[in-house]
């Protein structure tokens, strides 16, 4: 398995600059369905994840 570093513009920005950029954005208004979807995505990303060979195991 090769360890390759994935670089994107967001990862290259310093964290402090990224926070300033996000705070400067205008608010985006979303509907109730979009809010529920974003909450679900956020909660799923906080679950413990284990990478095993070619599979991802989520700790539920």
matplotlib code that plots the C-alpha trace (Angstrom):
import matplotlib.pyplot as plt

x = [0.0, 1.5, 1.2, 0.3, -0.4, -3.5, -3.1, -6.0, -6.1, -8.2, -5.7, -2.8, -4.4, -3.4, -6.3, -6.5, -6.9, -9.6, -11.5, -11.3, -12.5, -15.5, -16.4, -16.4, -18.9, -22.5, -25.0, -26.5, -30.2, -31.2, -34.5, -35.4, -34.5, -31.0, -30.5, -31.4, -29.1, -26.1, -26.7, -26.7, -23.5, -21.9, -22.9, -21.7, -18.3, -17.9, -18.4, -15.3, -14.0, -11.6, -9.9, -9.3, -7.7, -10.3, -13.3, -14.3, -15.8, -18.0, -18.3, -22.0]
y = [0.0, 3.3, 6.4, 9.3, 12.8, 14.3, 18.0, 20.4, 24.2, 24.0, 21.7, 24.0, 27.1, 27.8, 27.1, 30.7, 32.0, 29.4, 30.5, 34.2, 33.3, 31.3, 34.1, 36.6, 34.6, 35.8, 33.4, 30.8, 30.1, 26.4, 24.6, 22.1, 19.1, 20.4, 21.2, 17.6, 16.2, 18.4, 17.3, 13.7, 14.1, 15.9, 13.2, 10.4, 12.1, 12.1, 8.3, 6.2, 4.8, 2.0, 1.4, -2.3, -3.3, -2.4, -1.8, 0.9, -0.3, 2.2, 1.8, 1.9]
z = [0.0, -1.0, 1.2, -1.1, 0.2, -1.2, -1.5, -2.2, -1.9, 1.3, 3.0, 2.0, 3.6, 7.2, 9.6, 10.9, 7.3, 6.5, 9.6, 8.5, 5.0, 6.3, 8.8, 5.9, 3.9, 3.6, 5.3, 3.1, 3.9, 3.6, 3.9, 6.6, 4.5, 3.7, 7.4, 8.3, 5.7, 6.9, 10.5, 9.4, 7.5, 10.4, 12.9, 10.6, 10.3, 14.1, 14.4, 15.0, 11.7, 11.2, 7.9, 7.3, 4.0, 1.4, 3.8, 6.2, 9.5, 11.4, 15.1, 15.9]

ax = plt.figure().add_subplot(projection="3d")
ax.plot(x, y, z, "-o")
ax.set_aspect("equal")
plt.show()
